[in-house]
Amino acid sequence: MSTPCIRICTLDPSGRLCLGCGRTIEEIGAWAGYEESMRLAIMRSLPARLALLARPRPACNRSAPR
């Protein structure tokens, strides 16, 4: 069975994606039940997901007037 798991099983701060492989918690849980074609399709999308996680996010400007 194909898997992108690299044994860094930690979710991003939003709790949406694994920081190690880029899968959602739902995908991880259902992985063994997916057809191989589905696993491969998801795996093709993972580099883009991980790239989005790695992008710096704008900092909150706490000194701005409210």
C-alpha positions as CSV (number, residue, x, y, z in Angstrom):
1,M,0.0,0.0,0.0
2,S,1.4,3.4,-1.0
3,T,1.7,5.9,1.8
4,P,3.2,9.4,2.2
5,C,3.7,8.9,5.9
6,I,7.2,10.0,7.2
7,R,6.3,9.4,10.8
8,I,6.1,13.1,11.7
9,C,2.5,12.8,12.9
10,T,1.7,16.3,14.0
11,L,-1.2,18.5,12.9
12,D,-0.7,22.1,11.8
13,P,-1.9,24.8,14.2
14,S,-5.4,24.8,12.6
15,G,-5.6,21.0,13.2
16,R,-6.3,20.5,9.5
17,L,-3.2,19.0,7.9
18,C,-0.4,16.7,9.1
19,L,2.9,18.6,9.1
20,G,4.7,15.4,8.0
21,C,2.7,14.2,5.0
22,G,0.1,16.9,4.3
23,R,-2.9,14.6,4.6
24,T,-6.1,15.6,6.6
25,I,-6.9,13.7,9.7
26,E,-9.9,12.2,7.8
27,E,-7.6,11.0,5.0
28,I,-5.2,9.5,7.5
29,G,-8.0,7.6,9.2
30,A,-9.5,6.3,6.0
31,W,-6.2,5.6,4.2
32,A,-6.2,1.8,4.4
33,G,-9.8,1.7,3.0
34,Y,-9.0,3.8,-0.1
35,E,-8.4,2.2,-3.4
36,E,-4.8,2.6,-4.6
37,S,-5.8,5.0,-7.3
38,M,-7.4,7.3,-4.7
39,R,-4.3,7.1,-2.5
40,L,-2.1,8.1,-5.5
41,A,-4.4,11.0,-6.4
42,I,-4.2,12.4,-2.9
43,M,-0.4,11.9,-2.8
44,R,-0.1,14.0,-6.0
45,S,-1.8,16.9,-4.1
46,L,0.4,16.7,-1.0
47,P,3.4,18.8,-2.2
48,A,1.1,21.8,-2.9
49,R,-0.6,21.4,0.5
50,L,2.7,21.3,2.3
51,A,4.0,24.3,0.4
52,L,1.0,26.3,1.6
53,L,1.8,25.3,5.2
54,A,5.4,26.5,4.7
55,R,4.4,29.9,3.4
56,P,5.0,32.7,5.9
57,R,1.8,34.2,7.2
58,P,1.5,37.9,7.8
59,A,2.2,38.9,11.4
60,C,-0.6,40.5,13.4
61,N,0.3,44.2,13.9
62,R,-0.5,44.6,17.6
63,S,0.6,48.3,17.6
64,A,-2.1,49.4,15.1
65,P,-4.7,51.6,16.6
66,R,-8.1,50.0,17.4
